[in-house]
Structures are given as structure tokens and as C-alpha cells.
Amino acid sequence: MQTHLSPRREIGVFDSGVGGFTVLRELRAMLPTARLRYLADTAYAPYGNRSPEEIQARSIAITEHLVECGAELIVVACNTATAHAIDALRAHWPALRFVGTEPGIKPAVAATRNGHIGLLATPATAASARLRALIERHAAGQEVVVQGCAGVVDRIEAGDLDSPGLRDLVNLYCEPLRRAGVDTALLGCTHYPLIEPLWQAALGTDVELLRIETAVARRAVGLWTPALGERAALDIETSGDPAILGAWIATVLGWQGLNVQAWQPANRNGQRALTA
């Protein structure tokens, strides 16, 4: 693929919407001088309700844009995009470094005391072959209860972090994990730590919750060599409404004064696949 590279050197981060901000928050703390660009594909969130073909097309269009802006490292801060698109991204850009986001099956196996593990994920991640392979590879002999959680990401995207309706959804999806007696649960979507107290309340204080964003950020840090004189910068773009995203960032993350830019894909194939 022919791409015009920017002289700027950046780390590109993308997600279907706001969930990847949990990873971006860690990156900002660990790499205080890095140039970071975050793209929230909020017009097409959640990816968990989309087909693998749609997710791949959108991820390729986004990555092409991030590379054109100067990204030398791409963090796919989305479990669903990692499950369905990261192999395609690596095939398109074999020389580019990618960090994916996947449920921490190995840490969960190490943490469980009774061999019963729960995984809360988007429907697309829950149904993915990549997740099945991870479980087969790392959790042989353990009981892993995989629960797809339709509708949760939509509410988080809308800024609904503590309504009775959201609590009802969380309780509904945690019930199979409670019945199975899990003692360890994975938050298998980068959105889900934003409502961690709700998951914990629904599962009970005896269940250990495992998050992934810190490990993802550390992996990116290990692949990134800061340049001499590098100056921190943060650019945020969205395929949705910049004003709505800016308000969400200010309210939920407390990041004030950010200029959120609008973005639309130049990749017509990706655009057509997702609007058909």
C-alpha cells in the first residue's frame, strides 16, 4: 500500500469510540513527551455489533490515516478490532509495529483460585475465533465463562455510567458468572473499566477483576524509543460529533480545553462497507 508519510513522529491509538481512552490515559502517564494521536470512530460504535468484514475495513481506513499523520506505532485499543482486524492490519503494513488489546487469559489463569474464570466482552469479541484460540492455548483445564454484553458500550459512549438501566444490564450479564462461581473476571473491552464499580458490585467483592489497559500501554512503551527533544502533543479526532466527544472527555476524564477534530475516511472501500 502506498502511503505518504508525515515528517511528524507519533503513536497512533484508535478504538470504536471512547473505550481506548483508558489506554491513552496510561500512555500519557508513561510517555510524557510522546506525540499521541487518538481516533475515536464514534460514528460506527460499537464495533461489537458489526461484522468482521466491516471491522476490518474500518480499521484499515483508520490505520491508513494514522500512518499518513506520522504514526510509527499503532495501538489498537479495542478488543473487538484486535480480534477481527489486527492480522489484516499487519498484512497491509508488515513493517509497522502494532500493539493489540486482548483479554488477559494467562493472567486470569494465574490469578484464579478455583479454576472458574469469567470474561465480559462485546458480542463480536465473545464470538471471535481469536478469543477461542486464546482460551484453548492458555486456559486448558479451566472453566471460562464467556459473556457477550450487548448494549453496554452504547451506554458508556452516551456518558451513561451509573443509571438504573445500565446497572440492570450489568447485573444481567454478571448473573451467568455468579452462577458458575467465578472467582476471577476479565473486563474484555477497554470501555468496561470506565464502569468498574458496577461490575464489582454485581459480581461481589470476592471476585477479582482484571483490566488490560495498563499491560497494553506497557507493551507500547517497550516498543517506543523517545527521540531527543521530543515534545508532548495530543491530537484527538472522531468520526462522530467533535463537540459531543469533547464534552464526554471533559466530564468523564476531566481533560479540559482539548480541540477535538472531525475525521472521515478517504478509503472508499472502508466507507462503503460500513454504510451499506
DRENDO-1510 file (C-alpha; in Angstrom, 1 decimal, always signed):
<recs>
REC; n; res; u; v; w
REC; 1; MET; +0.0; +0.0; +0.0 .
REC; 2; GLN; +1.4; +3.4; -1.0 .
REC; 3; THR; +1.2; +5.9; +1.8 .
REC; 4; HIS; +2.6; +9.5; +2.1 .
REC; 5; LEU; +4.4; +9.7; +5.4 .
REC; 6; SER; +4.3; +12.8; +7.6 .
REC; 7; PRO; +7.6; +14.1; +9.0 .
REC; 8; ARG; +6.0; +14.0; +12.4 .
REC; 9; ARG; +6.6; +11.0; +14.6 .
REC; 10; GLU; +3.6; +9.9; +16.5 .
REC; 11; ILE; +2.0; +7.0; +18.3 .
REC; 12; GLY; -1.5; +6.4; +16.8 .
REC; 13; VAL; -4.2; +5.0; +19.0 .
REC; 14; PHE; -7.7; +4.0; +17.9 .
REC; 15; ASP; -10.9; +2.5; +19.2 .
REC; 16; SER; -14.5; +2.3; +18.1 .
REC; 17; GLY; -15.2; +5.1; +20.5 .
REC; 18; VAL; -14.2; +6.2; +24.0 .
REC; 19; GLY; -13.0; +2.9; +25.5 .
REC; 20; GLY; -9.5; +3.4; +24.2 .
REC; 21; PHE; -9.2; +6.5; +26.4 .
REC; 22; THR; -8.4; +4.1; +29.2 .
REC; 23; VAL; -5.3; +3.0; +27.3 .
REC; 24; LEU; -4.5; +6.6; +26.2 .
REC; 25; ARG; -4.6; +7.7; +29.8 .
REC; 26; GLU; -1.9; +5.2; +30.7 .
REC; 27; LEU; +0.2; +6.1; +27.7 .
REC; 28; ARG; +0.1; +9.8; +28.6 .
REC; 29; ALA; +1.4; +8.9; +32.1 .
REC; 30; MET; +4.1; +6.5; +30.9 .
REC; 31; LEU; +5.3; +8.5; +27.9 .
REC; 32; PRO; +5.0; +12.2; +29.0 .
REC; 33; THR; +7.0; +13.5; +26.0 .
REC; 34; ALA; +5.4; +11.5; +23.2 .
REC; 35; ARG; +3.2; +12.8; +20.4 .
REC; 36; LEU; -0.1; +10.9; +20.6 .
REC; 37; ARG; -3.0; +10.8; +18.2 .
REC; 38; TYR; -6.3; +9.2; +19.2 .
REC; 39; LEU; -9.0; +8.4; +16.7 .
REC; 40; ALA; -12.5; +7.6; +18.1 .
REC; 41; ASP; -14.6; +6.0; +15.5 .
REC; 42; THR; -17.8; +7.0; +17.3 .
REC; 43; ALA; -20.0; +7.3; +14.2 .
REC; 44; TYR; -19.7; +3.5; +13.9 .
REC; 45; ALA; -19.5; +2.5; +17.6 .
REC; 46; PRO; -19.9; -0.1; +18.9 .
REC; 47; TYR; -17.8; -2.4; +16.8 .
REC; 48; GLY; -19.1; -5.3; +18.8 .
REC; 49; ASN; -22.4; -5.1; +16.8 .
REC; 50; ARG; -20.6; -5.1; +13.4 .
REC; 51; SER; -19.5; -7.9; +11.1 .
REC; 52; PRO; -15.8; -8.9; +10.9 .
REC; 53; GLU; -15.6; -7.5; +7.3 .
REC; 54; GLU; -16.9; -4.1; +8.5 .
REC; 55; ILE; -14.5; -4.0; +11.4 .
REC; 56; GLN; -11.5; -4.9; +9.1 .
REC; 57; ALA; -12.5; -2.3; +6.5 .
REC; 58; ARG; -12.8; +0.5; +9.1 .
REC; 59; SER; -9.6; -0.5; +10.9 .
REC; 60; ILE; -7.7; -0.4; +7.6 .
REC; 61; ALA; -9.1; +3.1; +6.7 .
REC; 62; ILE; -8.2; +4.4; +10.2 .
REC; 63; THR; -4.7; +3.0; +10.2 .
REC; 64; GLU; -4.0; +4.5; +6.8 .
REC; 65; HIS; -4.9; +7.9; +8.2 .
REC; 66; LEU; -2.8; +7.5; +11.3 .
REC; 67; VAL; +0.2; +6.5; +9.2 .
REC; 68; GLU; -0.3; +9.5; +6.9 .
REC; 69; CYS; -0.2; +11.7; +10.1 .
REC; 70; GLY; +3.2; +10.2; +11.1 .
REC; 71; ALA; +2.3; +7.2; +13.3 .
REC; 72; GLU; +5.3; +4.8; +13.7 .
REC; 73; LEU; +3.5; +2.6; +16.2 .
REC; 74; ILE; -0.3; +1.8; +16.2 .
REC; 75; VAL; -2.1; +0.8; +19.4 .
REC; 76; VAL; -5.4; -1.0; +18.6 .
REC; 77; ALA; -7.0; +0.0; +21.8 .
REC; 78; CYS; -10.1; -2.1; +21.1 .
REC; 79; ASN; -10.6; -5.8; +21.9 .
REC; 80; THR; -13.1; -6.2; +19.0 .
REC; 81; ALA; -10.8; -4.6; +16.4 .
REC; 82; THR; -7.9; -6.7; +17.6 .
REC; 83; ALA; -9.9; -9.9; +17.4 .
REC; 84; HIS; -11.1; -9.3; +13.9 .
REC; 85; ALA; -8.7; -6.9; +12.2 .
REC; 86; ILE; -5.2; -6.9; +13.6 .
REC; 87; ASP; -4.0; -9.7; +11.4 .
REC; 88; ALA; -5.3; -7.8; +8.3 .
REC; 89; LEU; -3.5; -4.7; +9.5 .
REC; 90; ARG; -0.2; -6.5; +9.9 .
REC; 91; ALA; -0.6; -7.9; +6.4 .
REC; 92; HIS; -1.2; -4.5; +4.9 .
REC; 93; TRP; +1.7; -2.8; +6.9 .
REC; 94; PRO; +4.3; -5.6; +7.6 .
REC; 95; ALA; +7.0; -3.1; +8.6 .
REC; 96; LEU; +4.7; -1.2; +11.0 .
REC; 97; ARG; +4.6; -2.0; +14.7 .
REC; 98; PHE; +1.2; -2.8; +16.2 .
REC; 99; VAL; +0.0; -3.4; +19.7 .
REC; 100; GLY; -3.3; -5.2; +20.1 .
REC; 101; THR; -5.7; -5.4; +23.0 .
REC; 102; GLU; -6.8; -8.9; +24.1 .
REC; 103; PRO; -8.3; -10.4; +27.2 .
REC; 104; GLY; -5.6; -11.4; +29.6 .
REC; 105; ILE; -6.4; -15.1; +29.7 .
REC; 106; LYS; -2.9; -16.0; +31.0 .
REC; 107; PRO; -3.0; -13.6; +34.0 .
REC; 108; ALA; -6.5; -14.8; +34.8 .
REC; 109; VAL; -5.4; -18.4; +34.9 .
REC; 110; ALA; -2.5; -17.3; +37.2 .
REC; 111; ALA; -4.9; -15.4; +39.4 .
REC; 112; THR; -7.8; -17.8; +39.8 .
REC; 113; ARG; -8.0; -19.9; +42.9 .
REC; 114; ASN; -10.8; -22.2; +42.0 .
REC; 115; GLY; -10.4; -22.6; +38.2 .
REC; 116; HIS; -13.6; -20.7; +37.3 .
REC; 117; ILE; -12.9; -17.6; +35.2 .
REC; 118; GLY; -15.4; -15.1; +33.8 .
REC; 119; LEU; -14.9; -13.0; +30.7 .
REC; 120; LEU; -17.1; -10.0; +29.9 .
REC; 121; ALA; -16.8; -8.8; +26.3 .
REC; 122; THR; -18.6; -7.3; +23.4 .
REC; 123; PRO; -20.7; -9.8; +21.3 .
REC; 124; ALA; -18.2; -9.7; +18.5 .
REC; 125; THR; -15.2; -10.4; +20.7 .
REC; 126; ALA; -17.1; -13.2; +22.5 .
REC; 127; ALA; -17.9; -14.9; +19.2 .
REC; 128; SER; -14.4; -14.5; +17.7 .
REC; 129; ALA; -12.1; -17.3; +16.7 .
REC; 130; ARG; -9.2; -15.4; +18.1 .
REC; 131; LEU; -10.7; -15.5; +21.6 .
REC; 132; ARG; -11.4; -19.2; +21.3 .
REC; 133; ALA; -7.8; -19.8; +20.3 .
REC; 134; LEU; -6.6; -17.8; +23.3 .
REC; 135; ILE; -8.7; -19.8; +25.7 .
REC; 136; GLU; -7.6; -23.1; +24.1 .
REC; 137; ARG; -4.0; -22.1; +24.3 .
REC; 138; HIS; -3.8; -20.7; +27.8 .
REC; 139; ALA; -6.8; -22.0; +29.8 .
REC; 140; ALA; -6.8; -25.7; +29.2 .
REC; 141; GLY; -8.4; -27.4; +32.2 .
REC; 142; GLN; -10.1; -24.2; +33.4 .
REC; 143; GLU; -13.7; -23.2; +33.1 .
REC; 144; VAL; -14.0; -20.0; +31.2 .
REC; 145; VAL; -17.5; -18.4; +31.1 .
REC; 146; VAL; -17.6; -16.0; +28.2 .
REC; 147; GLN; -20.4; -13.5; +28.3 .
REC; 148; GLY; -21.3; -11.1; +25.5 .
REC; 149; CYS; -22.6; -7.8; +26.8 .
REC; 150; ALA; -24.8; -6.1; +24.1 .
REC; 151; GLY; -25.7; -2.6; +24.8 .
REC; 152; VAL; -23.2; -1.7; +27.5 .
REC; 153; VAL; -20.8; +0.1; +25.2 .
REC; 154; ASP; -23.6; +2.2; +23.7 .
REC; 155; ARG; -24.5; +3.5; +27.2 .
REC; 156; ILE; -20.9; +4.3; +28.0 .
REC; 157; GLU; -20.5; +6.1; +24.7 .
REC; 158; ALA; -23.5; +8.2; +25.7 .
REC; 159; GLY; -22.0; +9.1; +29.0 .
REC; 160; ASP; -24.3; +6.9; +31.0 .
REC; 161; LEU; -22.0; +5.5; +33.6 .
REC; 162; ASP; -24.4; +4.9; +36.6 .
REC; 163; SER; -28.1; +4.8; +35.6 .
REC; 164; PRO; -30.5; +2.2; +36.8 .
REC; 165; GLY; -30.8; +0.9; +33.3 .
REC; 166; LEU; -27.1; +0.3; +33.0 .
REC; 167; ARG; -27.0; -1.3; +36.4 .
REC; 168; ASP; -29.7; -3.7; +35.3 .
REC; 169; LEU; -27.7; -4.6; +32.2 .
REC; 170; VAL; -24.6; -5.2; +34.2 .
REC; 171; ASN; -26.5; -7.4; +36.7 .
REC; 172; LEU; -28.0; -9.4; +33.8 .
REC; 173; TYR; -24.6; -10.1; +32.2 .
REC; 174; CYS; -22.9; -10.9; +35.5 .
REC; 175; GLU; -25.6; -13.5; +36.5 .
REC; 176; PRO; -24.1; -16.4; +34.5 .
REC; 177; LEU; -20.7; -15.7; +36.0 .
REC; 178; ARG; -22.2; -15.7; +39.5 .
REC; 179; ARG; -23.9; -19.0; +38.8 .
REC; 180; ALA; -20.7; -20.5; +37.6 .
REC; 181; GLY; -18.9; -19.4; +40.8 .
REC; 182; VAL; -16.1; -17.5; +39.1 .
REC; 183; ASP; -13.5; -16.0; +41.4 .
REC; 184; THR; -11.8; -14.0; +38.7 .
REC; 185; ALA; -13.3; -11.9; +35.9 .
REC; 186; LEU; -11.8; -10.2; +32.9 .
REC; 187; LEU; -13.1; -6.9; +31.6 .
REC; 188; GLY; -12.7; -7.8; +28.0 .
REC; 189; CYS; -13.4; -4.4; +26.5 .
REC; 190; THR; -11.5; -1.2; +27.0 .
REC; 191; HIS; -14.8; +0.6; +27.7 .
REC; 192; TYR; -15.6; -1.6; +30.7 .
REC; 193; PRO; -13.1; -0.2; +33.2 .
REC; 194; LEU; -15.0; +3.1; +33.0 .
REC; 195; ILE; -17.8; +1.4; +34.9 .
REC; 196; GLU; -15.6; -0.9; +37.0 .
REC; 197; PRO; -17.5; -0.2; +40.3 .
REC; 198; LEU; -20.7; -1.5; +38.7 .
REC; 199; TRP; -19.1; -4.8; +37.6 .
REC; 200; GLN; -17.6; -5.2; +41.0 .
REC; 201; ALA; -20.9; -4.6; +42.8 .
REC; 202; ALA; -22.7; -7.1; +40.5 .
REC; 203; LEU; -20.1; -9.8; +40.9 .
REC; 204; GLY; -19.3; -9.3; +44.6 .
REC; 205; THR; -16.2; -8.2; +46.4 .
REC; 206; ASP; -14.7; -11.8; +46.5 .
REC; 207; VAL; -14.3; -11.8; +42.7 .
REC; 208; GLU; -11.1; -10.3; +41.4 .
REC; 209; LEU; -11.5; -8.0; +38.4 .
REC; 210; LEU; -8.6; -7.9; +35.8 .
REC; 211; ARG; -8.1; -5.0; +33.5 .
REC; 212; ILE; -5.9; -4.9; +30.4 .
REC; 213; GLU; -5.1; -1.2; +29.6 .
REC; 214; THR; -2.0; -0.9; +31.7 .
REC; 215; ALA; -0.5; -4.0; +30.1 .
REC; 216; VAL; -1.3; -2.7; +26.6 .
REC; 217; ALA; +0.3; +0.6; +27.4 .
REC; 218; ARG; +3.4; -1.0; +28.8 .
REC; 219; ARG; +3.8; -3.1; +25.7 .
REC; 220; ALA; +3.6; +0.1; +23.6 .
REC; 221; VAL; +6.2; +1.8; +25.8 .
REC; 222; GLY; +8.6; -1.2; +25.3 .
REC; 223; LEU; +8.3; -0.7; +21.5 .
REC; 224; TRP; +8.8; +3.1; +21.6 .
REC; 225; THR; +12.1; +4.9; +21.7 .
REC; 226; PRO; +11.7; +8.6; +22.6 .
REC; 227; ALA; +13.5; +11.0; +20.3 .
REC; 228; LEU; +15.9; +13.6; +21.7 .
REC; 229; GLY; +14.0; +16.8; +22.2 .
REC; 230; GLU; +10.6; +15.1; +21.6 .
REC; 231; ARG; +7.8; +17.4; +22.8 .
REC; 232; ALA; +4.5; +16.1; +24.0 .
REC; 233; ALA; +1.4; +16.6; +21.9 .
REC; 234; LEU; -2.1; +15.2; +21.9 .
REC; 235; ASP; -4.4; +15.2; +18.9 .
REC; 236; ILE; -7.9; +13.8; +19.2 .
REC; 237; GLU; -10.2; +13.0; +16.2 .
REC; 238; THR; -13.6; +11.5; +15.8 .
REC; 239; SER; -15.8; +10.3; +13.0 .
REC; 240; GLY; -18.8; +11.5; +15.1 .
REC; 241; ASP; -19.6; +14.9; +16.6 .
REC; 242; PRO; -16.5; +16.6; +18.0 .
REC; 243; ALA; -18.5; +18.7; +20.4 .
REC; 244; ILE; -20.1; +15.7; +21.9 .
REC; 245; LEU; -16.8; +13.8; +22.3 .
REC; 246; GLY; -15.1; +16.9; +23.8 .
REC; 247; ALA; -17.9; +17.2; +26.4 .
REC; 248; TRP; -17.6; +13.5; +27.2 .
REC; 249; ILE; -13.8; +13.9; +27.7 .
REC; 250; ALA; -14.2; +16.9; +29.9 .
REC; 251; THR; -16.9; +15.3; +32.0 .
REC; 252; VAL; -15.6; +11.7; +32.4 .
REC; 253; LEU; -11.8; +12.2; +32.1 .
REC; 254; GLY; -11.5; +15.7; +33.4 .
REC; 255; TRP; -9.3; +16.8; +30.4 .
REC; 256; GLN; -10.2; +20.4; +29.7 .
REC; 257; GLY; -9.6; +22.6; +26.7 .
REC; 258; LEU; -8.9; +19.9; +24.1 .
REC; 259; ASN; -9.7; +20.6; +20.5 .
REC; 260; VAL; -11.4; +17.6; +19.0 .
REC; 261; GLN; -11.2; +17.4; +15.2 .
REC; 262; ALA; -13.7; +15.8; +12.8 .
REC; 263; TRP; -12.4; +12.9; +10.6 .
REC; 264; GLN; -13.9; +10.9; +7.7 .
REC; 265; PRO; -12.2; +8.1; +5.9 .
REC; 266; ALA; -10.6; +8.6; +2.5 .
REC; 267; ASN; -10.7; +4.9; +2.0 .
REC; 268; ARG; -13.8; +4.5; -0.1 .
REC; 269; ASN; -14.0; +0.7; +0.3 .
REC; 270; GLY; -13.9; +1.0; +4.0 .
REC; 271; GLN; -16.6; +3.7; +3.9 .
REC; 272; ARG; -18.8; +1.8; +1.6 .
REC; 273; ALA; -18.6; -1.4; +3.6 .
REC; 274; LEU; -19.7; +0.3; +6.8 .
REC; 275; THR; -22.6; +2.3; +5.4 .
REC; 276; ALA; -24.2; -0.4; +3.3 .
</recs>
